[in-house]
Amino acid sequence: MIGVMDFLLGIVMIANILTISSISGITIWGSLIYISAGSLSVAAKNKPNLCVLKASLGMNVISAITAGISFILISVCIGITTWSLTNDYYDYKRFGLGILGILLVFSVLQLIISISCVINHMLTLLFKAKHDCTDMH
């Protein structure tokens, strides 16, 4: 759900506001990464296959890195926009700050979710590896 909201707010942002995050496209490609990582996590939960678990682990690591980059870019955008609020485009920039603030919260949430999924998948893989080794003896 965070990926879908990021995607929709990213479209609004790219269409209306010129910032570092809209130029980089982090809200578009980041949200696609979030959606695919979430889909793989659901698949790993429903069918705990070793291959799906490894794919989900990899995508969640990439998702955590993307969320960290998104957090940094959006924080810089907020800092630049807040610093330059004194000109004629005050309402326009306030609108942009609102969207950036929401995206910043979503980035933090995605970072927390991705890190917790990575830890969960790593523990699952370690448990499976330990269980498989004990079955062999």
C-alpha positions as CSV (number, residue, x, y, z in Angstrom):
1,M,0.0,0.0,0.0
2,I,2.9,2.4,0.7
3,G,4.2,1.7,-2.8
4,V,0.9,2.6,-4.4
5,M,0.6,5.8,-2.4
6,D,4.2,6.7,-3.2
7,F,3.5,6.1,-6.9
8,L,0.4,8.3,-6.9
9,L,1.9,11.1,-4.9
10,G,5.0,10.8,-7.2
11,I,2.9,11.4,-10.2
12,V,1.3,14.5,-8.6
13,M,4.8,15.7,-7.6
14,I,6.4,15.2,-11.0
15,A,3.5,16.9,-12.8
16,N,3.4,19.9,-10.5
17,I,6.6,20.5,-8.5
18,L,10.2,20.5,-9.7
19,T,12.4,19.1,-6.9
20,I,15.4,16.8,-6.7
21,S,13.2,13.8,-5.8
22,S,10.9,14.4,-8.8
23,I,13.9,14.8,-11.2
24,S,15.5,11.6,-9.9
25,G,12.2,9.7,-10.2
26,I,12.7,8.1,-6.8
27,T,8.9,8.2,-6.1
28,I,8.2,6.2,-9.3
29,W,11.0,3.6,-9.5
30,G,11.1,3.4,-5.7
31,S,7.5,2.6,-5.4
32,L,7.8,-0.1,-8.0
33,I,10.6,-1.7,-5.9
34,Y,8.4,-1.4,-2.8
35,I,5.5,-3.1,-4.6
36,S,7.6,-6.0,-5.9
37,A,9.3,-6.5,-2.5
38,G,5.9,-6.6,-0.8
39,S,4.6,-9.0,-3.4
40,L,7.5,-11.3,-2.9
41,S,7.1,-11.1,0.9
42,V,3.5,-12.2,0.6
43,A,4.5,-15.0,-1.7
44,A,7.2,-16.1,0.7
45,K,4.7,-16.1,3.5
46,N,2.1,-18.2,1.5
47,K,4.6,-20.7,0.1
48,P,7.8,-20.7,2.1
49,N,10.0,-22.1,-0.7
50,L,13.8,-21.5,-0.4
51,C,14.0,-19.7,-3.8
52,V,11.1,-17.4,-3.0
53,L,12.6,-16.6,0.5
54,K,15.9,-15.7,-1.1
55,A,14.3,-13.6,-3.8
56,S,12.2,-11.8,-1.1
57,L,15.3,-11.3,1.1
58,G,17.1,-9.7,-1.9
59,M,14.2,-7.4,-2.9
60,N,13.7,-6.3,0.7
61,V,17.4,-5.4,1.0
62,I,17.1,-3.4,-2.2
63,S,13.9,-1.9,-0.9
64,A,15.6,-0.8,2.3
65,I,18.4,0.8,0.4
66,T,15.9,2.6,-1.9
67,A,13.9,3.8,1.2
68,G,17.1,5.2,2.7
69,I,18.0,7.0,-0.5
70,S,14.4,8.3,-0.7
71,F,14.6,9.5,2.9
72,I,17.8,11.4,2.1
73,L,16.6,13.0,-1.1
74,I,13.2,14.0,0.3
75,S,14.9,15.5,3.4
76,V,17.2,17.6,1.2
77,C,14.1,18.7,-0.8
78,I,12.3,19.7,2.3
79,G,15.4,21.6,3.6
80,I,15.8,23.5,0.3
81,T,12.1,24.3,0.0
82,T,11.8,25.5,3.6
83,W,15.0,27.6,3.2
84,S,13.6,29.3,0.1
85,L,10.0,30.0,1.2
86,T,10.4,33.8,1.1
87,N,9.6,34.4,-2.6
88,D,6.3,34.8,-4.5
89,Y,5.6,31.1,-4.8
90,Y,4.7,30.6,-1.1
91,D,1.4,28.6,-1.6
92,Y,2.9,26.6,-4.3
93,K,5.9,25.6,-2.2
94,R,3.6,24.9,0.8
95,F,1.7,22.4,-1.3
96,G,5.0,20.8,-2.3
97,L,6.1,20.6,1.4
98,G,2.9,18.8,2.3
99,I,3.5,16.2,-0.4
100,L,7.1,15.9,0.6
101,G,6.2,15.5,4.2
102,I,3.8,12.6,3.4
103,L,6.5,11.0,1.2
104,L,9.0,11.4,4.0
105,V,6.8,9.5,6.4
106,F,6.2,6.8,3.9
107,S,9.9,6.5,3.3
108,V,10.6,6.0,7.0
109,L,7.8,3.4,7.2
110,Q,9.1,1.6,4.2
111,L,12.6,1.6,5.7
112,I,11.3,0.1,8.9
113,I,9.2,-2.5,7.2
114,S,12.0,-3.5,4.8
115,I,14.5,-3.9,7.6
116,S,12.1,-6.0,9.7
117,C,11.3,-8.2,6.7
118,V,15.1,-8.7,6.0
119,I,15.6,-9.7,9.6
120,N,12.6,-12.1,9.5
121,H,13.7,-13.7,6.2
122,M,17.3,-14.1,7.4
123,L,16.1,-15.8,10.6
124,T,13.8,-18.0,8.6
125,L,16.7,-19.0,6.3
126,L,19.0,-19.7,9.2
127,F,16.3,-21.8,10.9
128,K,15.7,-23.7,7.7
129,A,19.5,-24.3,7.2
130,K,19.9,-25.5,10.8
131,H,16.9,-27.7,10.5
132,D,18.1,-29.2,7.2
133,C,21.5,-29.9,8.7
134,T,20.0,-31.7,11.7
135,D,17.8,-33.8,9.4
136,M,20.8,-35.0,7.5
137,H,22.5,-36.6,10.6
